[in-house]
């Protein structure tokens, strides 16, 4: 039997059936962990929009209580039933039900099914992997999907909405590094210099990409990455060029979509949904390998903020309230 600690620290949200919702750092034991083949000493995690929702009573993300949020994590194996992932191996995991219906990354120990865990790709360590995190992973999925759809450098401007956030910033950097002309839409003018350093060539304000419009407006964009949802996706759809696509991954402004069929039937545009939670493990490993290689995002340290379990809560609130700037990473291990 492995020499597991008798207790460990975790950030837990709970809503007892006969009590009030509460959240905070507490102490758990290995007996509190769910079943699984791999037990991991968690070194780093990240703060994602879904984590912020999981930590709110009205977030509608947590599907079980008590819950340790944290939809991504990286660390080392301390107990394993799988020869391919032995004790001591450096690993990472993101997606599936991690941090939503089973304990996730905001604890010093995590136990997961072997099919959800992957070896750390060469070229990455735990901190760097979580600096990329689910946000960078989703951005890479988006860029890959657009290019597989036919987007090529030089085809025309590519729009990124919510560009100052984690997914948006990574998408700007990835698209620019691959030779695309990137326009960044953000409601935070103070972020222009940072986004320009990541590769943005021009900017749109929040008001320019939200609000009502005609069923079809001037065709501008050869492609787009939308991380915002209700407020911006209708604009993106009605301004895409003929045959262009938008990779949609966010709902920070809401989940409703008010549009018409005209972008689809008169311009043949495509709406590509980015589901980072349910990607099969083999495809997930391939994408992470690319994030260590040709899709490695640049400029990660420019807007990276470190927190720990004791200082995590303000970041969880800030990301839901639209005050994200780049990415927060969480130092979990003591």
Secondary structure, DSSP 8 states (H G I E B T S, - for coil): -----S-EEEEEEEE-TTS-EEEEEEEE-GGGS---SEEEEEEEEE--HHHHHHTSTT-S---SSSB---SEEEEEEEEES-GGG-TT-EEEEESTTBTTTB--SSBSEEEE-GGG-EE--TT--HHHHHHHHHHHHHHHHHHHHHHHHT--TTS-EEEEESTTSHHHHHHHHHHHHTT-EEEEE-S-GGGHHHHHHHTEEEEE-GGGGSS---SS----BSEEEE-S-TTTHHHHHHHB-TT-EEEE---TT-S-----SHHHHHS--EEEE---SS--HHHHHHHHHHHTTTT--S-GGGGEEEEEGGG-HHHHHHHHTT---SEEEEE---
